[in-house]
C-alpha cells in the first residue's frame, strides 16, 4: 500500500510532486499540495519540532 496518497481522492495520472522540508511528497492536486505545504509550515515553525 502506498503512503504517498494525500487524501481519499487518491493519486492518478495527474499526480504531482511537491518538496516539503527536504522531502518529496506526491499529491493528487494543487489543492492538496497547498494544504500539505501549510501543514508543513506549521510543523516547521513549532518550537518543539525536532528534525
Ligand atoms: Zn488529494
mmCIF file of the protein (N, C-alpha, C, O) and its ligand, coordinates in Angstrom:
data_MODEL
# 
_entry.id   MODEL 
# 
loop_
_entity.id 
_entity.type 
_entity.pdbx_number_of_molecules 
1 polymer     1 
2 non-polymer 1 
# 
_entity_poly.entity_id                      1 
_entity_poly.type                           'polypeptide(L)' 
_entity_poly.nstd_linkage                   no 
_entity_poly.nstd_monomer                   no 
_entity_poly.pdbx_seq_one_letter_code       
;(UNK)(UNK)(UNK)(UNK)(UNK)(UNK)(UNK)(UNK)(UNK)(UNK)(UNK)(UNK)(UNK)(UNK)(UNK)(UNK)
(UNK)(UNK)(UNK)(UNK)(UNK)(UNK)(UNK)(UNK)(UNK)(UNK)(UNK)(UNK)(UNK)(UNK)(UNK)(UNK)
(UNK)(UNK)(UNK)(UNK)(UNK)(UNK)(UNK)(UNK)(UNK)(UNK)(UNK)(UNK)(UNK)(UNK)(UNK)(UNK)
(UNK)(UNK)(UNK)
;
_entity_poly.pdbx_seq_one_letter_code_can   XXXXXXXXXXXXXXXXXXXXXXXXXXXXXXXXXXXXXXXXXXXXXXXXXXX 
_entity_poly.pdbx_strand_id                 A 
# 
loop_
_entity_poly_seq.entity_id 
_entity_poly_seq.num 
_entity_poly_seq.mon_id 
_entity_poly_seq.hetero 
1 1  UNK n 
1 2  UNK n 
1 3  UNK n 
1 4  UNK n 
1 5  UNK n 
1 6  UNK n 
1 7  UNK n 
1 8  UNK n 
1 9  UNK n 
1 10 UNK n 
1 11 UNK n 
1 12 UNK n 
1 13 UNK n 
1 14 UNK n 
1 15 UNK n 
1 16 UNK n 
1 17 UNK n 
1 18 UNK n 
1 19 UNK n 
1 20 UNK n 
1 21 UNK n 
1 22 UNK n 
1 23 UNK n 
1 24 UNK n 
1 25 UNK n 
1 26 UNK n 
1 27 UNK n 
1 28 UNK n 
1 29 UNK n 
1 30 UNK n 
1 31 UNK n 
1 32 UNK n 
1 33 UNK n 
1 34 UNK n 
1 35 UNK n 
1 36 UNK n 
1 37 UNK n 
1 38 UNK n 
1 39 UNK n 
1 40 UNK n 
1 41 UNK n 
1 42 UNK n 
1 43 UNK n 
1 44 UNK n 
1 45 UNK n 
1 46 UNK n 
1 47 UNK n 
1 48 UNK n 
1 49 UNK n 
1 50 UNK n 
1 51 UNK n 
# 
loop_
_struct_asym.id 
_struct_asym.entity_id 
A 1 
B 2 
# 
loop_
_chem_comp.id 
_chem_comp.type 
_chem_comp.mon_nstd_flag 
UNK 'L-peptide linking' . 
ZN  non-polymer         . 
# 
_pdbx_entity_nonpoly.entity_id   2 
_pdbx_entity_nonpoly.name        ? 
_pdbx_entity_nonpoly.comp_id     ZN 
# 
_pdbx_nonpoly_scheme.asym_id         B 
_pdbx_nonpoly_scheme.entity_id       2 
_pdbx_nonpoly_scheme.mon_id          ZN 
_pdbx_nonpoly_scheme.ndb_seq_num     1 
_pdbx_nonpoly_scheme.pdb_seq_num     101 
_pdbx_nonpoly_scheme.auth_seq_num    101 
_pdbx_nonpoly_scheme.pdb_mon_id      ZN 
_pdbx_nonpoly_scheme.auth_mon_id     ZN 
_pdbx_nonpoly_scheme.pdb_strand_id   A 
_pdbx_nonpoly_scheme.pdb_ins_code    . 
# 
loop_
_atom_site.group_PDB 
_atom_site.id 
_atom_site.type_symbol 
_atom_site.label_atom_id 
_atom_site.label_alt_id 
_atom_site.label_comp_id 
_atom_site.label_asym_id 
_atom_site.label_entity_id 
_atom_site.label_seq_id 
_atom_site.pdbx_PDB_ins_code 
_atom_site.Cartn_x 
_atom_site.Cartn_y 
_atom_site.Cartn_z 
_atom_site.occupancy 
_atom_site.B_iso_or_equiv 
_atom_site.pdbx_formal_charge 
_atom_site.auth_seq_id 
_atom_site.auth_comp_id 
_atom_site.auth_asym_id 
_atom_site.auth_atom_id 
_atom_site.pdbx_PDB_model_num 
ATOM   1   N  N  . UNK A 1 1  ? 0.855  -1.212 0.000   1.00 0.00 ? 1   UNK A N  1 
ATOM   2   C  CA . UNK A 1 1  ? 0.000  0.000  0.000   1.00 0.00 ? 1   UNK A CA 1 
ATOM   3   C  C  . UNK A 1 1  ? 0.885  1.253  0.000   1.00 0.00 ? 1   UNK A C  1 
ATOM   4   O  O  . UNK A 1 1  ? 1.833  1.353  0.778   1.00 0.00 ? 1   UNK A O  1 
ATOM   5   N  N  . UNK A 1 2  ? 0.571  2.177  -0.856  1.00 0.00 ? 2   UNK A N  1 
ATOM   6   C  CA . UNK A 1 2  ? 1.360  3.399  -0.921  1.00 0.00 ? 2   UNK A CA 1 
ATOM   7   C  C  . UNK A 1 2  ? 1.016  4.338  0.232   1.00 0.00 ? 2   UNK A C  1 
ATOM   8   O  O  . UNK A 1 2  ? -0.121 4.405  0.698   1.00 0.00 ? 2   UNK A O  1 
ATOM   9   N  N  . UNK A 1 3  ? 2.030  5.049  0.664   1.00 0.00 ? 3   UNK A N  1 
ATOM   10  C  CA . UNK A 1 3  ? 1.827  6.008  1.758   1.00 0.00 ? 3   UNK A CA 1 
ATOM   11  C  C  . UNK A 1 3  ? 1.854  7.434  1.250   1.00 0.00 ? 3   UNK A C  1 
ATOM   12  O  O  . UNK A 1 3  ? 1.857  8.387  2.029   1.00 0.00 ? 3   UNK A O  1 
ATOM   13  N  N  . UNK A 1 4  ? 1.874  7.567  -0.048  1.00 0.00 ? 4   UNK A N  1 
ATOM   14  C  CA . UNK A 1 4  ? 2.011  8.899  -0.613  1.00 0.00 ? 4   UNK A CA 1 
ATOM   15  C  C  . UNK A 1 4  ? 0.673  9.547  -0.927  1.00 0.00 ? 4   UNK A C  1 
ATOM   16  O  O  . UNK A 1 4  ? 0.614  10.700 -1.356  1.00 0.00 ? 4   UNK A O  1 
ATOM   17  N  N  . UNK A 1 5  ? -0.386 8.807  -0.714  1.00 0.00 ? 5   UNK A N  1 
ATOM   18  C  CA . UNK A 1 5  ? -1.700 9.368  -1.005  1.00 0.00 ? 5   UNK A CA 1 
ATOM   19  C  C  . UNK A 1 5  ? -2.001 10.535 -0.072  1.00 0.00 ? 5   UNK A C  1 
ATOM   20  O  O  . UNK A 1 5  ? -1.884 10.411 1.147   1.00 0.00 ? 5   UNK A O  1 
ATOM   21  N  N  . UNK A 1 6  ? -2.381 11.646 -0.640  1.00 0.00 ? 6   UNK A N  1 
ATOM   22  C  CA . UNK A 1 6  ? -2.596 12.843 0.159   1.00 0.00 ? 6   UNK A CA 1 
ATOM   23  C  C  . UNK A 1 6  ? -3.988 12.878 0.749   1.00 0.00 ? 6   UNK A C  1 
ATOM   24  O  O  . UNK A 1 6  ? -4.204 13.519 1.777   1.00 0.00 ? 6   UNK A O  1 
ATOM   25  N  N  . UNK A 1 7  ? -4.937 12.206 0.124   1.00 0.00 ? 7   UNK A N  1 
ATOM   26  C  CA . UNK A 1 7  ? -6.299 12.241 0.621   1.00 0.00 ? 7   UNK A CA 1 
ATOM   27  C  C  . UNK A 1 7  ? -7.102 11.105 -0.023  1.00 0.00 ? 7   UNK A C  1 
ATOM   28  O  O  . UNK A 1 7  ? -6.556 10.299 -0.776  1.00 0.00 ? 7   UNK A O  1 
ATOM   29  N  N  . UNK A 1 8  ? -8.357 11.054 0.273   1.00 0.00 ? 8   UNK A N  1 
ATOM   30  C  CA . UNK A 1 8  ? -9.183 9.944  -0.204  1.00 0.00 ? 8   UNK A CA 1 
ATOM   31  C  C  . UNK A 1 8  ? -9.354 9.918  -1.714  1.00 0.00 ? 8   UNK A C  1 
ATOM   32  O  O  . UNK A 1 8  ? -9.719 8.890  -2.284  1.00 0.00 ? 8   UNK A O  1 
ATOM   33  N  N  . UNK A 1 9  ? -9.094 11.034 -2.353  1.00 0.00 ? 9   UNK A N  1 
ATOM   34  C  CA . UNK A 1 9  ? -9.273 11.073 -3.798  1.00 0.00 ? 9   UNK A CA 1 
ATOM   35  C  C  . UNK A 1 9  ? -8.201 10.263 -4.517  1.00 0.00 ? 9   UNK A C  1 
ATOM   36  O  O  . UNK A 1 9  ? -8.376 9.866  -5.669  1.00 0.00 ? 9   UNK A O  1 
ATOM   37  N  N  . UNK A 1 10 ? -7.094 10.023 -3.830  1.00 0.00 ? 10  UNK A N  1 
ATOM   38  C  CA . UNK A 1 10 ? -6.067 9.160  -4.388  1.00 0.00 ? 10  UNK A CA 1 
ATOM   39  C  C  . UNK A 1 10 ? -5.213 9.812  -5.449  1.00 0.00 ? 10  UNK A C  1 
ATOM   40  O  O  . UNK A 1 10 ? -5.491 10.918 -5.911  1.00 0.00 ? 10  UNK A O  1 
ATOM   41  N  N  . UNK A 1 11 ? -4.160 9.097  -5.826  1.00 0.00 ? 11  UNK A N  1 
ATOM   42  C  CA . UNK A 1 11 ? -3.246 9.614  -6.838  1.00 0.00 ? 11  UNK A CA 1 
ATOM   43  C  C  . UNK A 1 11 ? -3.550 9.007  -8.196  1.00 0.00 ? 11  UNK A C  1 
ATOM   44  O  O  . UNK A 1 11 ? -3.666 7.790  -8.338  1.00 0.00 ? 11  UNK A O  1 
ATOM   45  N  N  . UNK A 1 12 ? -3.676 9.860  -9.173  1.00 0.00 ? 12  UNK A N  1 
ATOM   46  C  CA . UNK A 1 12 ? -3.952 9.382  -10.518 1.00 0.00 ? 12  UNK A CA 1 
ATOM   47  C  C  . UNK A 1 12 ? -2.870 9.825  -11.467 1.00 0.00 ? 12  UNK A C  1 
ATOM   48  O  O  . UNK A 1 12 ? -1.745 10.106 -11.053 1.00 0.00 ? 12  UNK A O  1 
ATOM   49  N  N  . UNK A 1 13 ? -3.200 9.886  -12.719 1.00 0.00 ? 13  UNK A N  1 
ATOM   50  C  CA . UNK A 1 13 ? -2.237 10.271 -13.741 1.00 0.00 ? 13  UNK A CA 1 
ATOM   51  C  C  . UNK A 1 13 ? -1.795 11.714 -13.574 1.00 0.00 ? 13  UNK A C  1 
ATOM   52  O  O  . UNK A 1 13 ? -0.746 12.118 -14.075 1.00 0.00 ? 13  UNK A O  1 
ATOM   53  N  N  . UNK A 1 14 ? -2.601 12.482 -12.869 1.00 0.00 ? 14  UNK A N  1 
ATOM   54  C  CA . UNK A 1 14 ? -2.295 13.896 -12.688 1.00 0.00 ? 14  UNK A CA 1 
ATOM   55  C  C  . UNK A 1 14 ? -1.527 14.171 -11.410 1.00 0.00 ? 14  UNK A C  1 
ATOM   56  O  O  . UNK A 1 14 ? -1.394 15.321 -10.992 1.00 0.00 ? 14  UNK A O  1 
ATOM   57  N  N  . UNK A 1 15 ? -1.020 13.110 -10.788 1.00 0.00 ? 15  UNK A N  1 
ATOM   58  C  CA . UNK A 1 15 ? -0.280 13.284 -9.544  1.00 0.00 ? 15  UNK A CA 1 
ATOM   59  C  C  . UNK A 1 15 ? 0.909  14.212 -9.757  1.00 0.00 ? 15  UNK A C  1 
ATOM   60  O  O  . UNK A 1 15 ? 1.590  14.150 -10.780 1.00 0.00 ? 15  UNK A O  1 
ATOM   61  N  N  . UNK A 1 16 ? 1.140  15.060 -8.785  1.00 0.00 ? 16  UNK A N  1 
ATOM   62  C  CA . UNK A 1 16 ? 2.264  15.987 -8.863  1.00 0.00 ? 16  UNK A CA 1 
ATOM   63  C  C  . UNK A 1 16 ? 3.140  15.802 -7.636  1.00 0.00 ? 16  UNK A C  1 
ATOM   64  O  O  . UNK A 1 16 ? 2.678  15.336 -6.595  1.00 0.00 ? 16  UNK A O  1 
ATOM   65  N  N  . UNK A 1 17 ? 4.396  16.166 -7.767  1.00 0.00 ? 17  UNK A N  1 
ATOM   66  C  CA . UNK A 1 17 ? 5.339  16.041 -6.658  1.00 0.00 ? 17  UNK A CA 1 
ATOM   67  C  C  . UNK A 1 17 ? 5.658  17.425 -6.109  1.00 0.00 ? 17  UNK A C  1 
ATOM   68  O  O  . UNK A 1 17 ? 5.924  18.369 -6.853  1.00 0.00 ? 17  UNK A O  1 
ATOM   69  N  N  . UNK A 1 18 ? 5.624  17.513 -4.777  1.00 0.00 ? 18  UNK A N  1 
ATOM   70  C  CA . UNK A 1 18 ? 5.975  18.774 -4.138  1.00 0.00 ? 18  UNK A CA 1 
ATOM   71  C  C  . UNK A 1 18 ? 7.057  18.500 -3.100  1.00 0.00 ? 18  UNK A C  1 
ATOM   72  O  O  . UNK A 1 18 ? 7.082  17.434 -2.484  1.00 0.00 ? 18  UNK A O  1 
ATOM   73  N  N  . UNK A 1 19 ? 7.942  19.459 -2.913  1.00 0.00 ? 19  UNK A N  1 
ATOM   74  C  CA . UNK A 1 19 ? 9.003  19.297 -1.920  1.00 0.00 ? 19  UNK A CA 1 
ATOM   75  C  C  . UNK A 1 19 ? 8.589  19.974 -0.624  1.00 0.00 ? 19  UNK A C  1 
ATOM   76  O  O  . UNK A 1 19 ? 8.230  21.151 -0.589  1.00 0.00 ? 19  UNK A O  1 
ATOM   77  N  N  . UNK A 1 20 ? 8.653  19.179 0.444   1.00 0.00 ? 20  UNK A N  1 
ATOM   78  C  CA . UNK A 1 20 ? 8.291  19.704 1.752   1.00 0.00 ? 20  UNK A CA 1 
ATOM   79  C  C  . UNK A 1 20 ? 9.407  19.407 2.737   1.00 0.00 ? 20  UNK A C  1 
ATOM   80  O  O  . UNK A 1 20 ? 9.633  18.250 3.091   1.00 0.00 ? 20  UNK A O  1 
ATOM   81  N  N  . UNK A 1 21 ? 10.101 20.434 3.177   1.00 0.00 ? 21  UNK A N  1 
ATOM   82  C  CA . UNK A 1 21 ? 11.138 20.251 4.177   1.00 0.00 ? 21  UNK A CA 1 
ATOM   83  C  C  . UNK A 1 21 ? 12.193 19.260 3.749   1.00 0.00 ? 21  UNK A C  1 
ATOM   84  O  O  . UNK A 1 21 ? 12.693 18.499 4.577   1.00 0.00 ? 21  UNK A O  1 
ATOM   85  N  N  . UNK A 1 22 ? 12.543 19.250 2.485   1.00 0.00 ? 22  UNK A N  1 
ATOM   86  C  CA . UNK A 1 22 ? 13.586 18.363 2.013   1.00 0.00 ? 22  UNK A CA 1 
ATOM   87  C  C  . UNK A 1 22 ? 13.072 17.028 1.528   1.00 0.00 ? 22  UNK A C  1 
ATOM   88  O  O  . UNK A 1 22 ? 13.824 16.229 0.970   1.00 0.00 ? 22  UNK A O  1 
ATOM   89  N  N  . UNK A 1 23 ? 11.782 16.783 1.741   1.00 0.00 ? 23  UNK A N  1 
ATOM   90  C  CA . UNK A 1 23 ? 11.196 15.538 1.256   1.00 0.00 ? 23  UNK A CA 1 
ATOM   91  C  C  . UNK A 1 23 ? 10.372 15.821 0.011   1.00 0.00 ? 23  UNK A C  1 
ATOM   92  O  O  . UNK A 1 23 ? 9.918  16.943 -0.212  1.00 0.00 ? 23  UNK A O  1 
ATOM   93  N  N  . UNK A 1 24 ? 10.189 14.791 -0.790  1.00 0.00 ? 24  UNK A N  1 
ATOM   94  C  CA . UNK A 1 24 ? 9.319  14.914 -1.939  1.00 0.00 ? 24  UNK A CA 1 
ATOM   95  C  C  . UNK A 1 24 ? 8.058  14.097 -1.686  1.00 0.00 ? 24  UNK A C  1 
ATOM   96  O  O  . UNK A 1 24 ? 8.119  12.893 -1.436  1.00 0.00 ? 24  UNK A O  1 
ATOM   97  N  N  . UNK A 1 25 ? 6.929  14.766 -1.753  1.00 0.00 ? 25  UNK A N  1 
ATOM   98  C  CA . UNK A 1 25 ? 5.657  14.106 -1.484  1.00 0.00 ? 25  UNK A CA 1 
ATOM   99  C  C  . UNK A 1 25 ? 4.776  14.196 -2.722  1.00 0.00 ? 25  UNK A C  1 
ATOM   100 O  O  . UNK A 1 25 ? 4.691  15.241 -3.366  1.00 0.00 ? 25  UNK A O  1 
ATOM   101 N  N  . UNK A 1 26 ? 4.127  13.091 -3.039  1.00 0.00 ? 26  UNK A N  1 
ATOM   102 C  CA . UNK A 1 26 ? 3.231  13.107 -4.182  1.00 0.00 ? 26  UNK A CA 1 
ATOM   103 C  C  . UNK A 1 26 ? 1.808  13.407 -3.732  1.00 0.00 ? 26  UNK A C  1 
ATOM   104 O  O  . UNK A 1 26 ? 1.312  12.831 -2.764  1.00 0.00 ? 26  UNK A O  1 
ATOM   105 N  N  . UNK A 1 27 ? 1.177  14.298 -4.434  1.00 0.00 ? 27  UNK A N  1 
ATOM   106 C  CA . UNK A 1 27 ? -0.206 14.637 -4.143  1.00 0.00 ? 27  UNK A CA 1 
ATOM   107 C  C  . UNK A 1 27 ? -1.012 14.599 -5.427  1.00 0.00 ? 27  UNK A C  1 
ATOM   108 O  O  . UNK A 1 27 ? -0.457 14.600 -6.526  1.00 0.00 ? 27  UNK A O  1 
ATOM   109 N  N  . UNK A 1 28 ? -2.319 14.564 -5.277  1.00 0.00 ? 28  UNK A N  1 
ATOM   110 C  CA . UNK A 1 28 ? -3.172 14.377 -6.447  1.00 0.00 ? 28  UNK A CA 1 
ATOM   111 C  C  . UNK A 1 28 ? -3.459 15.688 -7.155  1.00 0.00 ? 28  UNK A C  1 
ATOM   112 O  O  . UNK A 1 28 ? -3.750 15.714 -8.351  1.00 0.00 ? 28  UNK A O  1 
ATOM   113 N  N  . UNK A 1 29 ? -3.374 16.772 -6.403  1.00 0.00 ? 29  UNK A N  1 
ATOM   114 C  CA . UNK A 1 29 ? -3.787 18.035 -6.986  1.00 0.00 ? 29  UNK A CA 1 
ATOM   115 C  C  . UNK A 1 29 ? -3.117 19.196 -6.263  1.00 0.00 ? 29  UNK A C  1 
ATOM   116 O  O  . UNK A 1 29 ? -2.569 19.027 -5.174  1.00 0.00 ? 29  UNK A O  1 
ATOM   117 N  N  . UNK A 1 30 ? -3.165 20.364 -6.870  1.00 0.00 ? 30  UNK A N  1 
ATOM   118 C  CA . UNK A 1 30 ? -2.535 21.538 -6.280  1.00 0.00 ? 30  UNK A CA 1 
ATOM   119 C  C  . UNK A 1 30 ? -3.200 21.929 -4.978  1.00 0.00 ? 30  UNK A C  1 
ATOM   120 O  O  . UNK A 1 30 ? -2.567 22.497 -4.088  1.00 0.00 ? 30  UNK A O  1 
ATOM   121 N  N  . UNK A 1 31 ? -4.466 21.624 -4.874  1.00 0.00 ? 31  UNK A N  1 
ATOM   122 C  CA . UNK A 1 31 ? -5.176 21.954 -3.650  1.00 0.00 ? 31  UNK A CA 1 
ATOM   123 C  C  . UNK A 1 31 ? -4.586 21.189 -2.470  1.00 0.00 ? 31  UNK A C  1 
ATOM   124 O  O  . UNK A 1 31 ? -4.370 21.749 -1.395  1.00 0.00 ? 31  UNK A O  1 
ATOM   125 N  N  . UNK A 1 32 ? -4.331 19.909 -2.687  1.00 0.00 ? 32  UNK A N  1 
ATOM   126 C  CA . UNK A 1 32 ? -3.714 19.093 -1.644  1.00 0.00 ? 32  UNK A CA 1 
ATOM   127 C  C  . UNK A 1 32 ? -2.279 19.540 -1.391  1.00 0.00 ? 32  UNK A C  1 
ATOM   128 O  O  . UNK A 1 32 ? -1.818 19.549 -0.249  1.00 0.00 ? 32  UNK A O  1 
ATOM   129 N  N  . UNK A 1 33 ? -1.586 19.906 -2.443  1.00 0.00 ? 33  UNK A N  1 
ATOM   130 C  CA . UNK A 1 33 ? -0.214 20.361 -2.298  1.00 0.00 ? 33  UNK A CA 1 
ATOM   131 C  C  . UNK A 1 33 ? -0.154 21.585 -1.398  1.00 0.00 ? 33  UNK A C  1 
ATOM   132 O  O  . UNK A 1 33 ? 0.726  21.706 -0.545  1.00 0.00 ? 33  UNK A O  1 
ATOM   133 N  N  . UNK A 1 34 ? -1.090 22.477 -1.599  1.00 0.00 ? 34  UNK A N  1 
ATOM   134 C  CA . UNK A 1 34 ? -1.116 23.698 -0.787  1.00 0.00 ? 34  UNK A CA 1 
ATOM   135 C  C  . UNK A 1 34 ? -1.443 23.372 0.666   1.00 0.00 ? 34  UNK A C  1 
ATOM   136 O  O  . UNK A 1 34 ? -0.851 23.926 1.591   1.00 0.00 ? 34  UNK A O  1 
ATOM   137 N  N  . UNK A 1 35 ? -2.398 22.463 0.846   1.00 0.00 ? 35  UNK A N  1 
ATOM   138 C  CA . UNK A 1 35 ? -2.782 22.074 2.197   1.00 0.00 ? 35  UNK A CA 1 
ATOM   139 C  C  . UNK A 1 35 ? -1.612 21.430 2.932   1.00 0.00 ? 35  UNK A C  1 
ATOM   140 O  O  . UNK A 1 35 ? -1.376 21.710 4.107   1.00 0.00 ? 35  UNK A O  1 
ATOM   141 N  N  . UNK A 1 36 ? -0.886 20.569 2.233   1.00 0.00 ? 36  UNK A N  1 
ATOM   142 C  CA . UNK A 1 36 ? 0.272  19.928 2.834   1.00 0.00 ? 36  UNK A CA 1 
ATOM   143 C  C  . UNK A 1 36 ? 1.362  20.951 3.135   1.00 0.00 ? 36  UNK A C  1 
ATOM   144 O  O  . UNK A 1 36 ? 2.031  20.872 4.165   1.00 0.00 ? 36  UNK A O  1 
ATOM   145 N  N  . UNK A 1 37 ? 1.531  21.894 2.246   1.00 0.00 ? 37  UNK A N  1 
ATOM   146 C  CA . UNK A 1 37 ? 2.536  22.929 2.444   1.00 0.00 ? 37  UNK A CA 1 
ATOM   147 C  C  . UNK A 1 37 ? 2.237  23.761 3.672   1.00 0.00 ? 37  UNK A C  1 
ATOM   148 O  O  . UNK A 1 37 ? 3.146  24.122 4.419   1.00 0.00 ? 37  UNK A O  1 
ATOM   149 N  N  . UNK A 1 38 ? 0.977  24.066 3.884   1.00 0.00 ? 38  UNK A N  1 
ATOM   150 C  CA . UNK A 1 38 ? 0.595  24.856 5.053   1.00 0.00 ? 38  UNK A CA 1 
ATOM   151 C  C  . UNK A 1 38 ? 0.806  24.042 6.324   1.00 0.00 ? 38  UNK A C  1 
ATOM   152 O  O  . UNK A 1 38 ? 1.243  24.575 7.344   1.00 0.00 ? 38  UNK A O  1 
ATOM   153 N  N  . UNK A 1 39 ? 0.497  22.765 6.259   1.00 0.00 ? 39  UNK A N  1 
ATOM   154 C  CA . UNK A 1 39 ? 0.691  21.897 7.423   1.00 0.00 ? 39  UNK A CA 1 
ATOM   155 C  C  . UNK A 1 39 ? 2.168  21.767 7.743   1.00 0.00 ? 39  UNK A C  1 
ATOM   156 O  O  . UNK A 1 39 ? 2.562  21.774 8.909   1.00 0.00 ? 39  UNK A O  1 
ATOM   157 N  N  . UNK A 1 40 ? 2.982  21.648 6.704   1.00 0.00 ? 40  UNK A N  1 
ATOM   158 C  CA . UNK A 1 40 ? 4.420  21.527 6.890   1.00 0.00 ? 40  UNK A CA 1 
ATOM   159 C  C  . UNK A 1 40 ? 4.987  22.800 7.502   1.00 0.00 ? 40  UNK A C  1 
ATOM   160 O  O  . UNK A 1 40 ? 5.847  22.748 8.381   1.00 0.00 ? 40  UNK A O  1 
ATOM   161 N  N  . UNK A 1 41 ? 4.502  23.937 7.033   1.00 0.00 ? 41  UNK A N  1 
ATOM   162 C  CA . UNK A 1 41 ? 4.981  25.213 7.542   1.00 0.00 ? 41  UNK A CA 1 
ATOM   163 C  C  . UNK A 1 41 ? 4.642  25.352 9.021   1.00 0.00 ? 41  UNK A C  1 
ATOM   164 O  O  . UNK A 1 41 ? 5.445  25.856 9.806   1.00 0.00 ? 41  UNK A O  1 
ATOM   165 N  N  . UNK A 1 42 ? 3.456  24.906 9.389   1.00 0.00 ? 42  UNK A N  1 
ATOM   166 C  CA . UNK A 1 42 ? 3.038  24.979 10.778  1.00 0.00 ? 42  UNK A CA 1 
ATOM   167 C  C  . UNK A 1 42 ? 3.912  24.074 11.636  1.00 0.00 ? 42  UNK A C  1 
ATOM   168 O  O  . UNK A 1 42 ? 4.284  24.431 12.754  1.00 0.00 ? 42  UNK A O  1 
ATOM   169 N  N  . UNK A 1 43 ? 4.232  22.909 11.106  1.00 0.00 ? 43  UNK A N  1 
ATOM   170 C  CA . UNK A 1 43 ? 5.082  21.964 11.837  1.00 0.00 ? 43  UNK A CA 1 
ATOM   171 C  C  . UNK A 1 43 ? 6.499  22.509 11.969  1.00 0.00 ? 43  UNK A C  1 
ATOM   172 O  O  . UNK A 1 43 ? 7.122  22.412 13.027  1.00 0.00 ? 43  UNK A O  1 
ATOM   173 N  N  . UNK A 1 44 ? 6.991  23.079 10.887  1.00 0.00 ? 44  UNK A N  1 
ATOM   174 C  CA . UNK A 1 44 ? 8.357  23.583 10.884  1.00 0.00 ? 44  UNK A CA 1 
ATOM   175 C  C  . UNK A 1 44 ? 8.528  24.738 11.863  1.00 0.00 ? 44  UNK A C  1 
ATOM   176 O  O  . UNK A 1 44 ? 9.611  24.933 12.414  1.00 0.00 ? 44  UNK A O  1 
ATOM   177 N  N  . UNK A 1 45 ? 7.476  25.493 12.078  1.00 0.00 ? 45  UNK A N  1 
ATOM   178 C  CA . UNK A 1 45 ? 7.567  26.648 12.958  1.00 0.00 ? 45  UNK A CA 1 
ATOM   179 C  C  . UNK A 1 45 ? 7.263  26.305 14.409  1.00 0.00 ? 45  UNK A C  1 
ATOM   180 O  O  . UNK A 1 45 ? 7.390  27.150 15.295  1.00 0.00 ? 45  UNK A O  1 
ATOM   181 N  N  . UNK A 1 46 ? 6.862  25.065 14.647  1.00 0.00 ? 46  UNK A N  1 
ATOM   182 C  CA . UNK A 1 46 ? 6.560  24.639 16.014  1.00 0.00 ? 46  UNK A CA 1 
ATOM   183 C  C  . UNK A 1 46 ? 7.840  24.598 16.839  1.00 0.00 ? 46  UNK A C  1 
ATOM   184 O  O  . UNK A 1 46 ? 8.837  24.026 16.399  1.00 0.00 ? 46  UNK A O  1 
ATOM   185 N  N  . UNK A 1 47 ? 7.831  25.185 18.007  1.00 0.00 ? 47  UNK A N  1 
ATOM   186 C  CA . UNK A 1 47 ? 9.052  25.276 18.838  1.00 0.00 ? 47  UNK A CA 1 
ATOM   187 C  C  . UNK A 1 47 ? 9.559  23.918 19.288  1.00 0.00 ? 47  UNK A C  1 
ATOM   188 O  O  . UNK A 1 47 ? 10.758 23.763 19.520  1.00 0.00 ? 47  UNK A O  1 
ATOM   189 N  N  . UNK A 1 48 ? 8.686  22.932 19.420  1.00 0.00 ? 48  UNK A N  1 
ATOM   190 C  CA . UNK A 1 48 ? 9.110  21.624 19.916  1.00 0.00 ? 48  UNK A CA 1 
ATOM   191 C  C  . UNK A 1 48 ? 9.441  20.655 18.791  1.00 0.00 ? 48  UNK A C  1 
ATOM   192 O  O  . UNK A 1 48 ? 9.774  19.497 19.041  1.00 0.00 ? 48  UNK A O  1 
ATOM   193 N  N  . UNK A 1 49 ? 9.349  21.124 17.560  1.00 0.00 ? 49  UNK A N  1 
ATOM   194 C  CA . UNK A 1 49 ? 9.607  20.244 16.440  1.00 0.00 ? 49  UNK A CA 1 
ATOM   195 C  C  . UNK A 1 49 ? 11.068 19.823 16.420  1.00 0.00 ? 49  UNK A C  1 
ATOM   196 O  O  . UNK A 1 49 ? 11.965 20.640 16.626  1.00 0.00 ? 49  UNK A O  1 
ATOM   197 N  N  . UNK A 1 50 ? 11.291 18.562 16.175  1.00 0.00 ? 50  UNK A N  1 
ATOM   198 C  CA . UNK A 1 50 ? 12.658 18.071 16.083  1.00 0.00 ? 50  UNK A CA 1 
ATOM   199 C  C  . UNK A 1 50 ? 12.880 17.379 14.750  1.00 0.00 ? 50  UNK A C  1 
ATOM   200 O  O  . UNK A 1 50 ? 12.041 16.616 14.272  1.00 0.00 ? 50  UNK A O  1 
ATOM   201 N  N  . UNK A 1 51 ? 14.035 17.667 14.164  1.00 0.00 ? 51  UNK A N  1 
ATOM   202 C  CA . UNK A 1 51 ? 14.378 17.125 12.866  1.00 0.00 ? 51  UNK A CA 1 
ATOM   203 C  C  . UNK A 1 51 ? 13.358 17.533 11.844  1.00 0.00 ? 51  UNK A C  1 
ATOM   204 O  O  . UNK A 1 51 ? 13.475 17.168 10.675  1.00 0.00 ? 51  UNK A O  1 
HETATM 205 ZN ZN . ZN  B 2 .  ? -5.653 14.781 -2.800  1.00 0.00 ? 101 ZN  A ZN 1 
# 
